[in-house]
Amino acid sequence: MDKNKIKIMLILSAVICIAAGTAAFEGLIETWIGAAFLVVFFPAFVITLGLWWKASEKEGDYPFIGY
């Protein structure tokens, strides 16, 4: 995968997680909706973060990310 596409997915999932958490904390959305967004997008953030670390030009191993 292209490193730029991974970076876009990484930033997008981070922004969604932060927005959902903040909106749920402030009471703008129901708590369970914010939790549902976090359940879906936080693992996506962790996986894309690991892929972004791996997506280098030189040989390397995938970092252990616990999934």
CHARMM-style PDB file with segment names, atoms N, HN, CA, C and O in Angstrom:
ATOM      1  N   MET     1       0.835  -1.183   0.000  1.00  0.00      PROA
ATOM      2  CA  MET     1       0.000   0.000   0.000  1.00  0.00      PROA
ATOM      3  C   MET     1       0.877   1.243   0.000  1.00  0.00      PROA
ATOM      4  O   MET     1       1.987   1.239   0.532  1.00  0.00      PROA
ATOM      5  N   ASP     2       0.367   2.290  -0.597  1.00  0.00      PROA
ATOM      6  HN  ASP     2      -0.535   2.293  -1.029  1.00  0.00      PROA
ATOM      7  CA  ASP     2       1.089   3.547  -0.671  1.00  0.00      PROA
ATOM      8  C   ASP     2       1.105   4.226   0.700  1.00  0.00      PROA
ATOM      9  O   ASP     2       0.105   4.232   1.418  1.00  0.00      PROA
ATOM     10  N   LYS     3       2.262   4.796   1.049  1.00  0.00      PROA
ATOM     11  HN  LYS     3       3.075   4.791   0.466  1.00  0.00      PROA
ATOM     12  CA  LYS     3       2.404   5.418   2.359  1.00  0.00      PROA
ATOM     13  C   LYS     3       1.469   6.626   2.514  1.00  0.00      PROA
ATOM     14  O   LYS     3       1.004   6.900   3.620  1.00  0.00      PROA
ATOM     15  N   ASN     4       1.192   7.339   1.440  1.00  0.00      PROA
ATOM     16  HN  ASN     4       1.570   7.116   0.541  1.00  0.00      PROA
ATOM     17  CA  ASN     4       0.287   8.490   1.521  1.00  0.00      PROA
ATOM     18  C   ASN     4      -1.148   8.070   1.806  1.00  0.00      PROA
ATOM     19  O   ASN     4      -1.848   8.744   2.562  1.00  0.00      PROA
ATOM     20  N   LYS     5      -1.599   6.962   1.208  1.00  0.00      PROA
ATOM     21  HN  LYS     5      -1.030   6.415   0.594  1.00  0.00      PROA
ATOM     22  CA  LYS     5      -2.951   6.461   1.483  1.00  0.00      PROA
ATOM     23  C   LYS     5      -3.069   6.009   2.935  1.00  0.00      PROA
ATOM     24  O   LYS     5      -4.088   6.237   3.587  1.00  0.00      PROA
ATOM     25  N   ILE     6      -2.013   5.364   3.432  1.00  0.00      PROA
ATOM     26  HN  ILE     6      -1.185   5.179   2.902  1.00  0.00      PROA
ATOM     27  CA  ILE     6      -2.015   4.927   4.825  1.00  0.00      PROA
ATOM     28  C   ILE     6      -2.072   6.124   5.751  1.00  0.00      PROA
ATOM     29  O   ILE     6      -2.788   6.104   6.752  1.00  0.00      PROA
ATOM     30  N   LYS     7      -1.318   7.171   5.426  1.00  0.00      PROA
ATOM     31  HN  LYS     7      -0.736   7.188   4.613  1.00  0.00      PROA
ATOM     32  CA  LYS     7      -1.303   8.369   6.264  1.00  0.00      PROA
ATOM     33  C   LYS     7      -2.676   9.040   6.286  1.00  0.00      PROA
ATOM     34  O   LYS     7      -3.112   9.525   7.329  1.00  0.00      PROA
ATOM     35  N   ILE     8      -3.353   9.069   5.148  1.00  0.00      PROA
ATOM     36  HN  ILE     8      -2.999   8.674   4.300  1.00  0.00      PROA
ATOM     37  CA  ILE     8      -4.699   9.660   5.089  1.00  0.00      PROA
ATOM     38  C   ILE     8      -5.671   8.861   5.948  1.00  0.00      PROA
ATOM     39  O   ILE     8      -6.462   9.444   6.689  1.00  0.00      PROA
ATOM     40  N   MET     9      -5.621   7.527   5.858  1.00  0.00      PROA
ATOM     41  HN  MET     9      -4.979   7.054   5.256  1.00  0.00      PROA
ATOM     42  CA  MET     9      -6.506   6.694   6.682  1.00  0.00      PROA
ATOM     43  C   MET     9      -6.172   6.851   8.160  1.00  0.00      PROA
ATOM     44  O   MET     9      -7.069   6.846   9.003  1.00  0.00      PROA
ATOM     45  N   LEU    10      -4.891   6.991   8.479  1.00  0.00      PROA
ATOM     46  HN  LEU    10      -4.162   6.996   7.794  1.00  0.00      PROA
ATOM     47  CA  LEU    10      -4.454   7.176   9.862  1.00  0.00      PROA
ATOM     48  C   LEU    10      -5.014   8.471  10.429  1.00  0.00      PROA
ATOM     49  O   LEU    10      -5.579   8.478  11.522  1.00  0.00      PROA
ATOM     50  N   ILE    11      -4.863   9.548   9.706  1.00  0.00      PROA
ATOM     51  HN  ILE    11      -4.403   9.542   8.817  1.00  0.00      PROA
ATOM     52  CA  ILE    11      -5.343  10.854  10.174  1.00  0.00      PROA
ATOM     53  C   ILE    11      -6.873  10.877  10.254  1.00  0.00      PROA
ATOM     54  O   ILE    11      -7.439  11.410  11.208  1.00  0.00      PROA
ATOM     55  N   LEU    12      -7.535  10.300   9.253  1.00  0.00      PROA
ATOM     56  HN  LEU    12      -7.075   9.868   8.478  1.00  0.00      PROA
ATOM     57  CA  LEU    12      -8.991  10.272   9.248  1.00  0.00      PROA
ATOM     58  C   LEU    12      -9.550   9.484  10.434  1.00  0.00      PROA
ATOM     59  O   LEU    12     -10.491   9.934  11.086  1.00  0.00      PROA
ATOM     60  N   SER    13      -8.982   8.320  10.715  1.00  0.00      PROA
ATOM     61  HN  SER    13      -8.216   7.954  10.186  1.00  0.00      PROA
ATOM     62  CA  SER    13      -9.471   7.531  11.846  1.00  0.00      PROA
ATOM     63  C   SER    13      -9.172   8.225  13.181  1.00  0.00      PROA
ATOM     64  O   SER    13      -9.973   8.137  14.111  1.00  0.00      PROA
ATOM     65  N   ALA    14      -8.031   8.911  13.283  1.00  0.00      PROA
ATOM     66  HN  ALA    14      -7.381   8.982  12.527  1.00  0.00      PROA
ATOM     67  CA  ALA    14      -7.719   9.641  14.513  1.00  0.00      PROA
ATOM     68  C   ALA    14      -8.697  10.797  14.727  1.00  0.00      PROA
ATOM     69  O   ALA    14      -9.161  11.022  15.844  1.00  0.00      PROA
ATOM     70  N   VAL    15      -9.004  11.516  13.670  1.00  0.00      PROA
ATOM     71  HN  VAL    15      -8.627  11.333  12.762  1.00  0.00      PROA
ATOM     72  CA  VAL    15      -9.939  12.643  13.774  1.00  0.00      PROA
ATOM     73  C   VAL    15     -11.333  12.153  14.158  1.00  0.00      PROA
ATOM     74  O   VAL    15     -12.009  12.778  14.975  1.00  0.00      PROA
ATOM     75  N   ILE    16     -11.763  11.041  13.575  1.00  0.00      PROA
ATOM     76  HN  ILE    16     -11.214  10.533  12.911  1.00  0.00      PROA
ATOM     77  CA  ILE    16     -13.082  10.494  13.907  1.00  0.00      PROA
ATOM     78  C   ILE    16     -13.122  10.050  15.365  1.00  0.00      PROA
ATOM     79  O   ILE    16     -14.109  10.298  16.058  1.00  0.00      PROA
ATOM     80  N   CYS    17     -12.070   9.400  15.837  1.00  0.00      PROA
ATOM     81  HN  CYS    17     -11.269   9.198  15.274  1.00  0.00      PROA
ATOM     82  CA  CYS    17     -12.030   8.971  17.245  1.00  0.00      PROA
ATOM     83  C   CYS    17     -12.086  10.165  18.189  1.00  0.00      PROA
ATOM     84  O   CYS    17     -12.830  10.151  19.170  1.00  0.00      PROA
ATOM     85  N   ILE    18     -11.304  11.192  17.897  1.00  0.00      PROA
ATOM     86  HN  ILE    18     -10.699  11.203  17.101  1.00  0.00      PROA
ATOM     87  CA  ILE    18     -11.281  12.378  18.762  1.00  0.00      PROA
ATOM     88  C   ILE    18     -12.629  13.096  18.725  1.00  0.00      PROA
ATOM     89  O   ILE    18     -13.140  13.513  19.764  1.00  0.00      PROA
ATOM     90  N   ALA    19     -13.202  13.239  17.538  1.00  0.00      PROA
ATOM     91  HN  ALA    19     -12.786  12.900  16.693  1.00  0.00      PROA
ATOM     92  CA  ALA    19     -14.493  13.928  17.412  1.00  0.00      PROA
ATOM     93  C   ALA    19     -15.605  13.162  18.111  1.00  0.00      PROA
ATOM     94  O   ALA    19     -16.444  13.761  18.782  1.00  0.00      PROA
ATOM     95  N   ALA    20     -15.617  11.836  17.960  1.00  0.00      PROA
ATOM     96  HN  ALA    20     -14.935  11.349  17.415  1.00  0.00      PROA
ATOM     97  CA  ALA    20     -16.666  11.041  18.599  1.00  0.00      PROA
ATOM     98  C   ALA    20     -16.540  11.081  20.117  1.00  0.00      PROA
ATOM     99  O   ALA    20     -17.538  11.205  20.826  1.00  0.00      PROA
ATOM    100  N   GLY    21     -15.319  10.975  20.608  1.00  0.00      PROA
ATOM    101  HN  GLY    21     -14.508  10.874  20.032  1.00  0.00      PROA
ATOM    102  CA  GLY    21     -15.114  11.037  22.057  1.00  0.00      PROA
ATOM    103  C   GLY    21     -15.492  12.386  22.639  1.00  0.00      PROA
ATOM    104  O   GLY    21     -16.127  12.467  23.690  1.00  0.00      PROA
ATOM    105  N   THR    22     -15.098  13.433  21.952  1.00  0.00      PROA
ATOM    106  HN  THR    22     -14.582  13.367  21.098  1.00  0.00      PROA
ATOM    107  CA  THR    22     -15.411  14.782  22.424  1.00  0.00      PROA
ATOM    108  C   THR    22     -16.908  15.062  22.357  1.00  0.00      PROA
ATOM    109  O   THR    22     -17.478  15.631  23.288  1.00  0.00      PROA
ATOM    110  N   ALA    23     -17.543  14.664  21.263  1.00  0.00      PROA
ATOM    111  HN  ALA    23     -17.080  14.201  20.507  1.00  0.00      PROA
ATOM    112  CA  ALA    23     -18.981  14.896  21.121  1.00  0.00      PROA
ATOM    113  C   ALA    23     -19.770  14.119  22.168  1.00  0.00      PROA
ATOM    114  O   ALA    23     -20.754  14.630  22.702  1.00  0.00      PROA
ATOM    115  N   ALA    24     -19.355  12.901  22.464  1.00  0.00      PROA
ATOM    116  HN  ALA    24     -18.556  12.486  22.029  1.00  0.00      PROA
ATOM    117  CA  ALA    24     -20.045  12.119  23.488  1.00  0.00      PROA
ATOM    118  C   ALA    24     -19.819  12.717  24.875  1.00  0.00      PROA
ATOM    119  O   ALA    24     -20.734  12.743  25.697  1.00  0.00      PROA
ATOM    120  N   PHE    25     -18.610  13.193  25.133  1.00  0.00      PROA
ATOM    121  HN  PHE    25     -17.866  13.172  24.464  1.00  0.00      PROA
ATOM    122  CA  PHE    25     -18.299  13.795  26.431  1.00  0.00      PROA
ATOM    123  C   PHE    25     -19.078  15.090  26.650  1.00  0.00      PROA
ATOM    124  O   PHE    25     -19.536  15.369  27.758  1.00  0.00      PROA
ATOM    125  N   GLU    26     -19.222  15.867  25.596  1.00  0.00      PROA
ATOM    126  HN  GLU    26     -18.850  15.640  24.696  1.00  0.00      PROA
ATOM    127  CA  GLU    26     -19.934  17.144  25.699  1.00  0.00      PROA
ATOM    128  C   GLU    26     -21.450  16.972  25.650  1.00  0.00      PROA
ATOM    129  O   GLU    26     -22.185  17.928  25.896  1.00  0.00      PROA
ATOM    130  N   GLY    27     -21.924  15.773  25.337  1.00  0.00      PROA
ATOM    131  HN  GLY    27     -21.327  14.996  25.137  1.00  0.00      PROA
ATOM    132  CA  GLY    27     -23.356  15.523  25.300  1.00  0.00      PROA
ATOM    133  C   GLY    27     -24.014  15.871  23.974  1.00  0.00      PROA
ATOM    134  O   GLY    27     -25.240  15.953  23.893  1.00  0.00      PROA
ATOM    135  N   LEU    28     -23.226  16.072  22.950  1.00  0.00      PROA
ATOM    136  HN  LEU    28     -22.230  16.005  23.016  1.00  0.00      PROA
ATOM    137  CA  LEU    28     -23.781  16.398  21.640  1.00  0.00      PROA
ATOM    138  C   LEU    28     -24.383  15.179  20.960  1.00  0.00      PROA
ATOM    139  O   LEU    28     -25.321  15.302  20.172  1.00  0.00      PROA
ATOM    140  N   ILE    29     -23.849  14.011  21.260  1.00  0.00      PROA
ATOM    141  HN  ILE    29     -23.087  13.911  21.900  1.00  0.00      PROA
ATOM    142  CA  ILE    29     -24.397  12.750  20.766  1.00  0.00      PROA
ATOM    143  C   ILE    29     -24.544  11.806  21.953  1.00  0.00      PROA
ATOM    144  O   ILE    29     -23.949  12.021  23.009  1.00  0.00      PROA
ATOM    145  N   GLU    30     -25.328  10.782  21.772  1.00  0.00      PROA
ATOM    146  HN  GLU    30     -25.812  10.607  20.914  1.00  0.00      PROA
ATOM    147  CA  GLU    30     -25.499   9.791  22.831  1.00  0.00      PROA
ATOM    148  C   GLU    30     -24.172   9.090  23.098  1.00  0.00      PROA
ATOM    149  O   GLU    30     -23.354   8.931  22.193  1.00  0.00      PROA
ATOM    150  N   THR    31     -23.967   8.677  24.323  1.00  0.00      PROA
ATOM    151  HN  THR    31     -24.632   8.806  25.059  1.00  0.00      PROA
ATOM    152  CA  THR    31     -22.723   8.023  24.710  1.00  0.00      PROA
ATOM    153  C   THR    31     -22.501   6.732  23.939  1.00  0.00      PROA
ATOM    154  O   THR    31     -21.370   6.430  23.560  1.00  0.00      PROA
ATOM    155  N   TRP    32     -23.551   5.969  23.702  1.00  0.00      PROA
ATOM    156  HN  TRP    32     -24.470   6.214  24.010  1.00  0.00      PROA
ATOM    157  CA  TRP    32     -23.385   4.692  23.007  1.00  0.00      PROA
ATOM    158  C   TRP    32     -23.001   4.900  21.543  1.00  0.00      PROA
ATOM    159  O   TRP    32     -22.331   4.053  20.952  1.00  0.00      PROA
ATOM    160  N   ILE    33     -23.418   6.019  20.957  1.00  0.00      PROA
ATOM    161  HN  ILE    33     -23.962   6.707  21.437  1.00  0.00      PROA
ATOM    162  CA  ILE    33     -23.025   6.307  19.575  1.00  0.00      PROA
ATOM    163  C   ILE    33     -21.541   6.643  19.526  1.00  0.00      PROA
ATOM    164  O   ILE    33     -20.825   6.172  18.641  1.00  0.00      PROA
ATOM    165  N   GLY    34     -21.080   7.444  20.461  1.00  0.00      PROA
ATOM    166  HN  GLY    34     -21.661   7.827  21.180  1.00  0.00      PROA
ATOM    167  CA  GLY    34     -19.652   7.753  20.534  1.00  0.00      PROA
ATOM    168  C   GLY    34     -18.825   6.506  20.778  1.00  0.00      PROA
ATOM    169  O   GLY    34     -17.757   6.338  20.190  1.00  0.00      PROA
ATOM    170  N   ALA    35     -19.319   5.629  21.650  1.00  0.00      PROA
ATOM    171  HN  ALA    35     -20.187   5.766  22.128  1.00  0.00      PROA
ATOM    172  CA  ALA    35     -18.619   4.376  21.914  1.00  0.00      PROA
ATOM    173  C   ALA    35     -18.591   3.483  20.678  1.00  0.00      PROA
ATOM    174  O   ALA    35     -17.593   2.810  20.420  1.00  0.00      PROA
ATOM    175  N   ALA    36     -19.677   3.476  19.916  1.00  0.00      PROA
ATOM    176  HN  ALA    36     -20.487   4.023  20.125  1.00  0.00      PROA
ATOM    177  CA  ALA    36     -19.719   2.664  18.695  1.00  0.00      PROA
ATOM    178  C   ALA    36     -18.693   3.163  17.678  1.00  0.00      PROA
ATOM    179  O   ALA    36     -18.018   2.361  17.032  1.00  0.00      PROA
ATOM    180  N   PHE    37     -18.574   4.479  17.535  1.00  0.00      PROA
ATOM    181  HN  PHE    37     -19.123   5.130  18.060  1.00  0.00      PROA
ATOM    182  CA  PHE    37     -17.555   5.014  16.637  1.00  0.00      PROA
ATOM    183  C   PHE    37     -16.154   4.639  17.104  1.00  0.00      PROA
ATOM    184  O   PHE    37     -15.301   4.295  16.285  1.00  0.00      PROA
ATOM    185  N   LEU    38     -15.909   4.701  18.405  1.00  0.00      PROA
ATOM    186  HN  LEU    38     -16.602   4.981  19.070  1.00  0.00      PROA
ATOM    187  CA  LEU    38     -14.596   4.342  18.920  1.00  0.00      PROA
ATOM    188  C   LEU    38     -14.299   2.860  18.736  1.00  0.00      PROA
ATOM    189  O   LEU    38     -13.165   2.489  18.432  1.00  0.00      PROA
ATOM    190  N   VAL    39     -15.297   2.017  18.914  1.00  0.00      PROA
ATOM    191  HN  VAL    39     -16.218   2.319  19.161  1.00  0.00      PROA
ATOM    192  CA  VAL    39     -15.104   0.575  18.733  1.00  0.00      PROA
ATOM    193  C   VAL    39     -14.726   0.264  17.289  1.00  0.00      PROA
ATOM    194  O   VAL    39     -13.927  -0.637  17.040  1.00  0.00      PROA
ATOM    195  N   VAL    40     -15.285   0.991  16.350  1.00  0.00      PROA
ATOM    196  HN  VAL    40     -15.934   1.724  16.552  1.00  0.00      PROA
ATOM    197  CA  VAL    40     -14.987   0.739  14.935  1.00  0.00      PROA
ATOM    198  C   VAL    40     -13.677   1.393  14.505  1.00  0.00      PROA
ATOM    199  O   VAL    40     -12.872   0.758  13.824  1.00  0.00      PROA
ATOM    200  N   PHE    41     -13.451   2.635  14.885  1.00  0.00      PROA
ATOM    201  HN  PHE    41     -14.105   3.151  15.438  1.00  0.00      PROA
ATOM    202  CA  PHE    41     -12.347   3.387  14.312  1.00  0.00      PROA
ATOM    203  C   PHE    41     -11.048   3.333  15.102  1.00  0.00      PROA
ATOM    204  O   PHE    41      -9.992   3.586  14.522  1.00  0.00      PROA
ATOM    205  N   PHE    42     -11.067   3.017  16.399  1.00  0.00      PROA
ATOM    206  HN  PHE    42     -11.925   2.812  16.870  1.00  0.00      PROA
ATOM    207  CA  PHE    42      -9.803   2.917  17.126  1.00  0.00      PROA
ATOM    208  C   PHE    42      -8.949   1.740  16.649  1.00  0.00      PROA
ATOM    209  O   PHE    42      -7.744   1.919  16.471  1.00  0.00      PROA
ATOM    210  N   PRO    43      -9.510   0.543  16.431  1.00  0.00      PROA
ATOM    211  CA  PRO    43      -8.677  -0.520  15.851  1.00  0.00      PROA
ATOM    212  C   PRO    43      -8.153  -0.155  14.461  1.00  0.00      PROA
ATOM    213  O   PRO    43      -7.030  -0.516  14.109  1.00  0.00      PROA
ATOM    214  N   ALA    44      -8.951   0.550  13.680  1.00  0.00      PROA
ATOM    215  HN  ALA    44      -9.863   0.843  13.966  1.00  0.00      PROA
ATOM    216  CA  ALA    44      -8.472   1.004  12.372  1.00  0.00      PROA
ATOM    217  C   ALA    44      -7.291   1.950  12.537  1.00  0.00      PROA
ATOM    218  O   ALA    44      -6.342   1.898  11.755  1.00  0.00      PROA
ATOM    219  N   PHE    45      -7.339   2.817  13.552  1.00  0.00      PROA
ATOM    220  HN  PHE    45      -8.110   2.859  14.188  1.00  0.00      PROA
ATOM    221  CA  PHE    45      -6.228   3.719  13.836  1.00  0.00      PROA
ATOM    222  C   PHE    45      -4.970   2.940  14.206  1.00  0.00      PROA
ATOM    223  O   PHE    45      -3.886   3.233  13.703  1.00  0.00      PROA
ATOM    224  N   VAL    46      -5.110   1.964  15.073  1.00  0.00      PROA
ATOM    225  HN  VAL    46      -5.991   1.726  15.482  1.00  0.00      PROA
ATOM    226  CA  VAL    46      -3.950   1.183  15.529  1.00  0.00      PROA
ATOM    227  C   VAL    46      -3.336   0.393  14.369  1.00  0.00      PROA
ATOM    228  O   VAL    46      -2.114   0.339  14.233  1.00  0.00      PROA
ATOM    229  N   ILE    47      -4.169  -0.208  13.548  1.00  0.00      PROA
ATOM    230  HN  ILE    47      -5.162  -0.164  13.658  1.00  0.00      PROA
ATOM    231  CA  ILE    47      -3.667  -1.000  12.424  1.00  0.00      PROA
ATOM    232  C   ILE    47      -2.986  -0.103  11.388  1.00  0.00      PROA
ATOM    233  O   ILE    47      -1.915  -0.447  10.887  1.00  0.00      PROA
ATOM    234  N   THR    48      -3.589   1.034  11.062  1.00  0.00      PROA
ATOM    235  HN  THR    48      -4.459   1.313  11.469  1.00  0.00      PROA
ATOM    236  CA  THR    48      -2.950   1.919  10.095  1.00  0.00      PROA
ATOM    237  C   THR    48      -1.681   2.548  10.658  1.00  0.00      PROA
ATOM    238  O   THR    48      -0.750   2.827   9.903  1.00  0.00      PROA
ATOM    239  N   LEU    49      -1.626   2.775  11.958  1.00  0.00      PROA
ATOM    240  HN  LEU    49      -2.383   2.549  12.571  1.00  0.00      PROA
ATOM    241  CA  LEU    49      -0.396   3.272  12.563  1.00  0.00      PROA
ATOM    242  C   LEU    49       0.733   2.250  12.407  1.00  0.00      PROA
ATOM    243  O   LEU    49       1.862   2.616  12.080  1.00  0.00      PROA
ATOM    244  N   GLY    50       0.430   0.980  12.640  1.00  0.00      PROA
ATOM    245  HN  GLY    50      -0.487   0.683  12.906  1.00  0.00      PROA
ATOM    246  CA  GLY    50       1.433  -0.068  12.443  1.00  0.00      PROA
ATOM    247  C   GLY    50       1.857  -0.183  10.994  1.00  0.00      PROA
ATOM    248  O   GLY    50       3.039  -0.370  10.706  1.00  0.00      PROA
ATOM    249  N   LEU    51       0.900  -0.075  10.071  1.00  0.00      PROA
ATOM    250  HN  LEU    51      -0.061   0.077  10.305  1.00  0.00      PROA
ATOM    251  CA  LEU    51       1.237  -0.125   8.648  1.00  0.00      PROA
ATOM    252  C   LEU    51       2.059   1.086   8.223  1.00  0.00      PROA
ATOM    253  O   LEU    51       2.953   0.962   7.386  1.00  0.00      PROA
ATOM    254  N   TRP    52       1.772   2.245   8.784  1.00  0.00      PROA
ATOM    255  HN  TRP    52       1.046   2.346   9.465  1.00  0.00      PROA
ATOM    256  CA  TRP    52       2.535   3.447   8.448  1.00  0.00      PROA
ATOM    257  C   TRP    52       3.970   3.326   8.931  1.00  0.00      PROA
ATOM    258  O   TRP    52       4.897   3.738   8.233  1.00  0.00      PROA
ATOM    259  N   TRP    53       4.165   2.758  10.128  1.00  0.00      PROA
ATOM    260  HN  TRP    53       3.412   2.422  10.695  1.00  0.00      PROA
ATOM    261  CA  TRP    53       5.529   2.537  10.615  1.00  0.00      PROA
ATOM    262  C   TRP    53       6.264   1.556   9.725  1.00  0.00      PROA
ATOM    263  O   TRP    53       7.469   1.692   9.510  1.00  0.00      PROA
ATOM    264  N   LYS    54       5.544   0.557   9.199  1.00  0.00      PROA
ATOM    265  HN  LYS    54       4.566   0.446   9.374  1.00  0.00      PROA
ATOM    266  CA  LYS    54       6.155  -0.472   8.370  1.00  0.00      PROA
ATOM    267  C   LYS    54       6.426   0.028   6.965  1.00  0.00      PROA
ATOM    268  O   LYS    54       7.385  -0.417   6.334  1.00  0.00      PROA
ATOM    269  N   ALA    55       5.620   0.927   6.463  1.00  0.00      PROA
ATOM    270  HN  ALA    55       4.841   1.288   6.975  1.00  0.00      PROA
ATOM    271  CA  ALA    55       5.680   1.341   5.063  1.00  0.00      PROA
ATOM    272  C   ALA    55       6.901   2.212   4.798  1.00  0.00      PROA
ATOM    273  O   ALA    55       6.773   3.401   4.505  1.00  0.00      PROA
ATOM    274  N   SER    56       8.056   1.629   4.898  1.00  0.00      PROA
ATOM    275  HN  SER    56       8.160   0.664   5.136  1.00  0.00      PROA
ATOM    276  CA  SER    56       9.283   2.358   4.613  1.00  0.00      PROA
ATOM    277  C   SER    56       9.892   1.817   3.328  1.00  0.00      PROA
ATOM    278  O   SER    56       9.437   0.813   2.780  1.00  0.00      PROA
ATOM    279  N   GLU    57      10.891   2.478   2.877  1.00  0.00      PROA
ATOM    280  HN  GLU    57      11.261   3.293   3.323  1.00  0.00      PROA
ATOM    281  CA  GLU    57      11.548   2.084   1.636  1.00  0.00      PROA
ATOM    282  C   GLU    57      12.518   0.926   1.835  1.00  0.00      PROA
ATOM    283  O   GLU    57      12.840   0.229   0.873  1.00  0.00      PROA
ATOM    284  N   LYS    58      12.984   0.708   3.040  1.00  0.00      PROA
ATOM    285  HN  LYS    58      12.722   1.274   3.822  1.00  0.00      PROA
ATOM    286  CA  LYS    58      13.960  -0.345   3.290  1.00  0.00      PROA
ATOM    287  C   LYS    58      13.291  -1.584   3.872  1.00  0.00      PROA
ATOM    288  O   LYS    58      12.115  -1.554   4.234  1.00  0.00      PROA
ATOM    289  N   GLU    59      14.039  -2.658   3.959  1.00  0.00      PROA
ATOM    290  HN  GLU    59      14.995  -2.682   3.665  1.00  0.00      PROA
ATOM    291  CA  GLU    59      13.532  -3.896   4.549  1.00  0.00      PROA
ATOM    292  C   GLU    59      13.179  -3.669   6.003  1.00  0.00      PROA
ATOM    293  O   GLU    59      13.839  -2.901   6.703  1.00  0.00      PROA
ATOM    294  N   GLY    60      12.153  -4.330   6.444  1.00  0.00      PROA
ATOM    295  HN  GLY    60      11.616  -4.954   5.875  1.00  0.00      PROA
ATOM    296  CA  GLY    60      11.763  -4.189   7.826  1.00  0.00      PROA
ATOM    297  C   GLY    60      10.713  -5.218   8.182  1.00  0.00      PROA
ATOM    298  O   GLY    60      10.156  -5.890   7.314  1.00  0.00      PROA
ATOM    299  N   ASP    61      10.458  -5.329   9.445  1.00  0.00      PROA
ATOM    300  HN  ASP    61      10.911  -4.783  10.150  1.00  0.00      PROA
ATOM    301  CA  ASP    61       9.474  -6.265   9.938  1.00  0.00      PROA
ATOM    302  C   ASP    61       8.268  -5.479  10.429  1.00  0.00      PROA
ATOM    303  O   ASP    61       8.395  -4.323  10.834  1.00  0.00      PROA
ATOM    304  N   TYR    62       7.104  -6.104  10.392  1.00  0.00      PROA
ATOM    305  HN  TYR    62       7.000  -7.043  10.063  1.00  0.00      PROA
ATOM    306  CA  TYR    62       5.910  -5.460  10.917  1.00  0.00      PROA
ATOM    307  C   TYR    62       6.037  -5.311  12.428  1.00  0.00      PROA
ATOM    308  O   TYR    62       6.443  -6.252  13.110  1.00  0.00      PROA
ATOM    309  N   PRO    63       5.695  -4.141  12.957  1.00  0.00      PROA
ATOM    310  CA  PRO    63       5.753  -3.980  14.408  1.00  0.00      PROA
ATOM    311  C   PRO    63       4.626  -4.763  15.062  1.00  0.00      PROA
ATOM    312  O   PRO    63       3.558  -4.933  14.474  1.00  0.00      PROA
ATOM    313  N   PHE    64       4.863  -5.233  16.266  1.00  0.00      PROA
ATOM    314  HN  PHE    64       5.731  -5.095  16.743  1.00  0.00      PROA
ATOM    315  CA  PHE    64       3.812  -5.947  16.993  1.00  0.00      PROA
ATOM    316  C   PHE    64       2.807  -4.945  17.493  1.00  0.00      PROA
ATOM    317  O   PHE    64       3.151  -4.044  18.258  1.00  0.00      PROA
ATOM    318  N   ILE    65       1.546  -5.093  17.064  1.00  0.00      PROA
ATOM    319  HN  ILE    65       1.267  -5.826  16.443  1.00  0.00      PROA
ATOM    320  CA  ILE    65       0.519  -4.144  17.472  1.00  0.00      PROA
ATOM    321  C   ILE    65      -0.590  -4.831  18.255  1.00  0.00      PROA
ATOM    322  O   ILE    65      -1.586  -4.187  18.586  1.00  0.00      PROA
ATOM    323  N   GLY    66      -0.454  -6.103  18.559  1.00  0.00      PROA
ATOM    324  HN  GLY    66       0.354  -6.627  18.290  1.00  0.00      PROA
ATOM    325  CA  GLY    66      -1.388  -6.771  19.429  1.00  0.00      PROA
ATOM    326  C   GLY    66      -2.672  -7.248  18.783  1.00  0.00      PROA
ATOM    327  O   GLY    66      -3.583  -7.671  19.494  1.00  0.00      PROA
ATOM    328  N   TYR    67      -2.783  -7.198  17.466  1.00  0.00      PROA
ATOM    329  HN  TYR    67      -2.043  -6.854  16.888  1.00  0.00      PROA
ATOM    330  CA  TYR    67      -3.986  -7.672  16.802  1.00  0.00      PROA
ATOM    331  C   TYR    67      -3.669  -8.921  16.028  1.00  0.00      PROA
ATOM    332  OT1 TYR    67      -4.553  -9.491  15.387  1.00  0.00      PROA
TER     333      TYR     67
END
